[in-house]
Amino acid sequence: MSMTDEAFEAIVRQLQDQAFADARRAYGEKGFERWRNPRFNGPLEGSDADASGGVKGGCGDTINIYLKFNGGRVEAASYTTDGCGSSALCGSFTAELAHGRNVEELLELTPEDVLNTIGTFPEQETHCATLAISALQEAVNNYMIRVVAQNRKTEPC
């Protein structure tokens, strides 16, 4: 017995509708919209990143954060992940929160800030926010190491 194209399409629509309803329930409307339309995904183009940092969590997901500074503030930020939708959402919202902040403000960001910005998030996935903030802190640390090294090169002996 072969399935008609129309019947197959109906099953696909039903599965997609269920997946969307599940995602809306898990992430709320704001998170769902970002899940459907990712922002800040991918490494910064070329060598535009002044710093990056990556962390692999106990769950096996890796999040990388990329930062570009201008005048001491983040001009551009992005993320990559090989993880689940929750990791992608946390990476995206962490990159968003980084925009316009200086180093001190970046280091003050917490996983709770990410979760509060998303609004609704599955309790069992909150470690993804910790992973994203840890990647951000790693990127900031790498940036500061680079700045100190550059300053040493320009200081007279």
C-alpha positions as CSV (number, residue, x, y, z in Angstrom):
1,M,0.0,0.0,0.0
2,S,1.6,3.3,-1.0
3,M,1.0,6.6,0.6
4,T,-0.2,9.5,-1.6
5,D,1.7,12.7,-1.6
6,E,-1.2,14.5,-0.1
7,A,-1.4,12.1,2.8
8,F,2.3,12.3,3.3
9,E,2.2,16.1,3.4
10,A,-0.6,16.0,5.9
11,I,1.5,13.8,8.3
12,V,4.4,16.1,7.9
13,R,2.3,19.1,8.7
14,Q,0.9,17.4,11.7
15,L,4.4,16.5,13.0
16,Q,5.6,20.0,12.4
17,D,2.6,21.5,14.2
18,Q,3.3,19.2,17.2
19,A,7.0,20.1,17.2
20,F,6.1,23.8,17.1
21,A,3.6,23.5,19.9
22,D,6.1,21.6,22.1
23,A,8.8,24.3,21.4
24,R,6.4,27.1,22.3
25,R,5.5,25.4,25.5
26,A,9.1,24.8,26.4
27,Y,10.6,28.2,25.4
28,G,7.7,30.6,25.5
29,E,6.8,32.9,22.6
30,K,10.1,34.9,22.7
31,G,12.2,31.8,22.8
32,F,10.1,30.1,20.1
33,E,10.5,33.0,17.8
34,R,14.3,32.9,18.2
35,W,14.3,29.2,17.8
36,R,12.5,29.6,14.5
37,N,14.6,32.6,13.4
38,P,18.1,32.3,14.9
39,R,20.2,35.5,15.4
40,F,23.9,35.9,15.9
41,N,24.6,32.4,14.7
42,G,28.0,31.6,13.2
43,P,31.5,32.9,13.7
44,L,32.1,36.5,13.0
45,E,33.2,36.9,9.4
46,G,36.8,36.5,8.5
47,S,39.2,37.5,11.3
48,D,36.8,40.1,12.6
49,A,36.6,38.6,16.1
50,D,38.9,40.2,18.6
51,A,38.4,37.1,20.8
52,S,36.6,33.9,21.1
53,G,36.0,31.3,23.8
54,G,34.6,27.8,23.7
55,V,33.4,25.5,26.4
56,K,32.2,21.9,26.2
57,G,29.6,20.9,28.8
58,G,29.0,17.7,30.6
59,C,26.1,17.1,28.3
60,G,28.4,17.0,25.3
61,D,27.3,20.3,23.8
62,T,30.0,22.9,22.9
63,I,29.2,26.6,22.7
64,N,31.7,29.1,21.2
65,I,31.3,32.9,21.6
66,Y,32.9,35.4,19.3
67,L,33.4,39.1,20.3
68,K,34.4,42.2,18.3
69,F,35.3,45.3,20.3
70,N,35.2,48.9,19.4
71,G,36.0,51.7,21.8
72,G,36.1,49.2,24.7
73,R,32.6,47.9,24.0
74,V,31.3,44.9,22.2
75,E,30.4,46.0,18.7
76,A,29.5,42.5,17.4
77,A,29.0,39.1,19.0
78,S,28.0,35.7,17.8
79,Y,28.0,32.1,18.7
80,T,28.2,28.6,17.3
81,T,27.1,25.3,18.9
82,D,27.1,21.7,18.0
83,G,24.4,21.2,20.6
84,C,20.6,21.1,21.0
85,G,18.0,23.8,20.5
86,S,18.4,24.9,24.1
87,S,22.1,25.5,23.6
88,A,21.5,27.4,20.5
89,L,18.9,29.7,22.3
90,C,21.3,30.3,25.1
91,G,24.2,31.1,22.8
92,S,22.0,33.4,20.8
93,F,20.7,35.3,23.8
94,T,24.1,35.5,25.3
95,A,25.5,37.0,22.2
96,E,22.6,39.5,22.2
97,L,23.3,40.4,25.8
98,A,27.0,41.0,25.0
99,H,26.3,43.8,22.5
100,G,27.2,47.2,23.7
101,R,28.8,46.0,27.0
102,N,32.3,46.6,28.2
103,V,34.6,43.9,29.8
104,E,33.4,44.6,33.3
105,E,29.7,44.4,32.3
106,L,30.3,41.2,30.3
107,L,31.9,39.5,33.4
108,E,28.8,40.5,35.5
109,L,26.4,38.6,33.2
110,T,25.0,35.4,34.8
111,P,23.2,32.4,33.5
112,E,20.1,33.8,35.2
113,D,20.4,36.9,33.0
114,V,20.2,34.7,30.0
115,L,17.3,32.7,31.3
116,N,15.4,35.9,32.4
117,T,15.9,37.4,28.9
118,I,14.5,34.2,27.3
119,G,11.6,34.2,29.7
120,T,10.4,30.6,29.6
121,F,12.9,27.7,29.6
122,P,12.9,24.0,30.5
123,E,14.3,23.5,34.0
124,Q,16.2,20.4,32.9
125,E,18.0,22.5,30.2
126,T,19.2,25.4,32.3
127,H,22.8,24.2,32.3
128,C,22.9,25.5,28.7
129,A,22.7,29.0,30.0
130,T,25.7,28.3,32.3
131,L,27.5,26.8,29.3
132,A,26.9,29.9,27.2
133,I,28.0,32.3,30.0
134,S,31.1,30.2,30.6
135,A,32.0,30.5,26.8
136,L,31.5,34.3,27.1
137,Q,33.8,34.5,30.1
138,E,36.4,32.4,28.2
139,A,36.2,34.9,25.3
140,V,36.6,37.9,27.6
141,N,39.6,36.2,29.3
142,N,41.1,35.6,25.9
143,Y,40.5,39.2,24.9
144,M,42.1,40.5,28.1
145,I,45.2,38.3,27.5
146,R,45.4,39.7,24.0
147,V,45.1,43.3,25.2
148,V,47.8,42.9,27.9
149,A,50.1,41.2,25.4
150,Q,49.6,44.1,22.9
151,N,50.2,46.7,25.7
152,R,53.5,45.0,26.6
153,K,54.7,45.1,23.0
154,T,54.0,48.9,22.8
155,E,55.5,49.8,26.2
156,P,59.1,51.1,26.2
157,C,61.6,49.0,28.0
